[in-house]
C-alpha cells in the first residue's frame, strides 16, 4: 500500500508539472499571454504594395489586455508604425502608435493596453501592424496579429 501511495504522488507531481510547463495552469495573478510573430510585407497591405521592404517581430497581448513587443524593418525609411483594428483585407483605425527605437525598430509603448472590444478583435484576428513611409503614407508593409 505504501508503494502505491508513493507511485500516486509521483504520478500527481508529473501531471502537475506538465500542466505548469504546458501553460494550462499559471497560478493566481499570472496572466497567460498570446504571442504573435509578425512578418510584414507589402503583399498584406490594402491595397497591396510592390516593395522590397520587409519587417518582422513579436507582439504579445496578455489576458490583462496589456500589449508589448517590437517590430524591426529593412528596405524602407519608415515614418511611423501602428497597431490597427481591422480584419485581413480591410483598413482600420490606429489603436496603438508604436514608438521609434533606432532607425529600423518600432516598439509598443510601455503602458499600451487594449480595451475589451479591441481584445475581442485581437482574439478574432482583427488587429494588424503596419509601417508607413513617405512613399506609402497609408502603409508600406503589414501583417495581421494572430492570437
N, C-alpha and C positions, 0 to 999 in steps of 0.2 A: 504494500500500500504506500509506503514511504517513497519508493522509487517512482510510482505513478504520479504522486504529488509533485515531485521534482520535475518529472517529464512534463507535466501540465504547466508548471510555472515557466519552464524553458520555452515551451510552445507559445505561451501567452506573451513572453518577453519578445520572442522573434516576431510574432504577429504585430505587437505594438510598435516595434522598431520599424517594421515595413510600412505601417501606416504613417509614421512620422517622416520617414525618408521619402515615401511616395507622395507626401503632401496632403494626405487626407485628413490629418489632424495637425493643427499648428499650435494648439494651446490657447488659453484665454488671452484676448487682447492682441493677438498676432494676425495681421491681415495677409491672406494669400494674395499674390499678385498675378496679373495677366501680363505676359511679356510679348510684345510684337516686334519681330525682326522685320525691318523695312528695307526694301531695295527699290530706290526711287529711279524712275526713268521717264523720258518724255512720252513714251507709249501710253502711260497711265494718265497723263493729263487730259483734260476735257476742254477743247478738242486736243487731240494728240499733237505733240510737238516733235519735230525732227531735230534731234540734238545728240551730240556725243557726251553730254553731261550725264553724270550719274551720282548716286548717293546711297549710303547705307547707314544703318544704325539700329538702335533698340529703343522702343518706348514702352514703359512699364506703367500699368494702371493697377493700383491696389483696390481691394474691396472697400477701403475707406474713401475711394474715388480720387486719391492723390496720384498725380502724374509725375513721372520723372523720365529722364533719358536724353539721348542726343542723336544727332544726325551729322555725318561727315560727307562732304560733297567734293567732286572734282569735275573739271571741264567747264566750269562756268564761274562768272563773277556774281555771286549771289547778293541780292539787295535786301531780302527778307525771307523768313521762313515761318510757317504756321502749322498748327493742327486745326483742321476744319471739320465741320459736321456735314456730311452728305454721303450717300451711297456711291459705290463704284459707278462711273459713267455720268455722275452729276457733280456740279459745283455747289458749294455751300459756304456759309459764313465762317469767319475765323472765330475759334473759341479759345485758343491759346497761342499767343505770339511767342515764337522761340527767340532766345537771346543769342546774339553772335558771340562766339568764343574763338577768336582767331579768324584767319581768313576763310577756312573751309569747314568750320564746325559750328553747329547750332545746338543749343541746349534748352531743355524745358526749364522755365523759372522754378526756383525752389518751392514756392508756395502754390504751384498750379494744382487746381482741384476741379474735377468735373461736377456739374450739377447732377441731380437724379436723372433728368431727361438725357443729358449728354452721356452719362454712364450707360443708360439703357441703349442709346445709339451705338456706343462703343461695343457693347455685348452683341449687338446685331451686325457689327462690321461696318457701321456707317460713320466712321471717322477716318480721316486721311491726313497725311503730312505732305506738304508741298513746299518747294523752294522756288522763289521768284528771282528774276534777273531783269536788267534794263531791256533786254531784247524780248523777253516774255514776261510782261508785267503781271499777267494773270497766273503765272506759274510755268516753270520750265520742266521740273521733274516732280514726280508724285508717287505715292504708294498708299494703299489702304492699310489701316491698322487691323490686325487680326487677333481677336482675343484668345 
